[in-house]
């Protein structure tokens, strides 16, 4: 049997309209064997367990994402607090000008700096 014929039979067996028993019989008639050596399933399961491919259920994934989110959120809150403390120490207040880094400037000079005129 040629490999192209075998490939065609296998691909046709995957079609939803075909009967699995009929596809299996056709493959067996062409010389395909579905028997495996002793201990095959144990070797496959051992290889999968050794590779670390473990399926996580939905709850474990959600818990992992929640833990990661909390770590990032706490880091972000700490960064914002450090920014506010540094502004307070350098400017002495939490005004809009101090938050924007503007000290002793006029609106006209800001507009001229932004527009270039």
C-alpha positions as CSV (number, residue, x, y, z in Angstrom):
1,X,0.0,0.0,0.0
2,X,1.3,3.4,-0.9
3,X,1.6,6.1,1.8
4,X,-0.6,8.5,-0.2
5,X,-3.5,5.9,-0.1
6,X,-3.0,5.4,3.6
7,X,-2.9,9.1,4.2
8,X,-6.1,9.5,2.2
9,X,-7.8,6.7,4.2
10,X,-6.8,8.3,7.5
11,X,-8.0,11.8,6.4
12,X,-11.3,10.3,5.2
13,X,-11.7,8.6,8.6
14,X,-11.7,12.0,10.3
15,X,-14.8,13.2,8.4
16,X,-17.9,13.5,10.6
17,X,-20.1,11.8,8.1
18,X,-18.2,8.6,7.9
19,X,-18.9,5.7,10.3
20,X,-16.0,5.0,12.6
21,X,-16.4,1.3,12.5
22,X,-16.4,1.3,8.7
23,X,-13.3,3.5,8.6
24,X,-11.5,1.2,11.1
25,X,-12.4,-1.8,8.9
26,X,-11.1,-0.1,5.8
27,X,-7.8,0.7,7.5
28,X,-7.4,-2.8,8.8
29,X,-8.2,-4.2,5.4
30,X,-5.3,-2.1,4.0
31,X,-2.9,-3.6,6.7
32,X,-3.0,-1.0,9.5
33,X,-2.7,-2.6,12.9
34,X,-4.1,-1.0,16.0
35,X,-2.3,-3.2,18.5
36,X,0.4,-1.8,20.7
37,X,3.1,-3.6,22.7
38,X,2.7,-4.4,26.4
39,X,3.2,-1.4,28.6
40,X,2.7,1.1,25.9
41,X,0.1,3.1,27.8
42,X,2.3,3.2,30.9
43,X,5.2,4.5,28.9
44,X,3.1,7.2,27.3
45,X,1.6,8.3,30.7
46,X,5.1,8.3,32.3
47,X,6.5,10.4,29.5
48,X,3.6,12.9,29.9
49,X,4.1,13.1,33.7
50,X,7.8,13.6,33.3
51,X,7.4,16.4,30.8
52,X,5.3,18.4,33.3
53,X,2.3,18.8,31.0
54,X,-0.4,19.1,33.6
55,X,-3.8,20.5,32.7
56,X,-5.0,23.1,35.0
57,X,-8.7,23.5,35.7
58,X,-10.5,26.8,35.5
59,X,-10.4,27.6,39.2
60,X,-6.6,27.1,39.3
61,X,-6.2,29.4,36.3
62,X,-8.4,32.1,37.9
63,X,-6.5,31.9,41.2
64,X,-3.2,32.3,39.4
65,X,-4.5,35.3,37.5
66,X,-5.9,36.8,40.7
67,X,-2.6,36.4,42.5
68,X,-0.7,38.0,39.6
69,X,-3.1,40.9,39.5
70,X,-2.8,41.6,43.2
71,X,1.0,41.6,43.0
72,X,0.9,44.1,40.1
73,X,-1.8,46.3,41.7
74,X,0.1,46.5,45.0
75,X,3.3,47.5,43.1
76,X,1.4,50.2,41.2
77,X,-0.1,51.6,44.4
78,X,3.3,51.7,46.0
79,X,4.7,53.5,43.0
80,X,1.9,56.1,43.2
81,X,2.4,56.7,46.9
82,X,6.2,57.1,46.4
83,X,5.4,59.6,43.6
84,X,3.1,61.6,45.9
85,X,5.6,61.6,48.7
86,X,8.4,62.8,46.4
87,X,6.2,65.6,45.1
88,X,5.3,66.6,48.6
89,X,8.9,66.7,49.7
90,X,10.1,68.7,46.6
91,X,7.2,71.2,46.3
92,X,5.7,71.3,49.7
93,X,2.1,70.8,48.6
94,X,-0.2,68.7,46.4
95,X,-1.5,71.5,44.1
96,X,-2.2,70.9,40.4
97,X,1.0,72.8,39.5
98,X,3.1,70.7,41.7
99,X,1.5,67.5,40.3
100,X,2.3,68.7,36.8
101,X,5.8,69.8,37.7
102,X,5.0,73.5,37.1
103,X,6.5,75.9,39.5
104,X,6.4,79.7,39.2
105,X,5.4,79.7,35.6
106,X,2.6,81.6,33.8
107,X,0.0,80.2,31.4
108,X,1.3,82.3,28.6
109,X,4.8,80.9,28.8
110,X,3.4,77.4,28.9
111,X,1.4,78.0,25.7
112,X,4.4,79.6,24.0
113,X,6.5,76.6,24.9
114,X,3.9,74.1,23.6
115,X,3.2,76.0,20.3
116,X,6.8,77.1,19.7
117,X,5.7,80.8,19.1
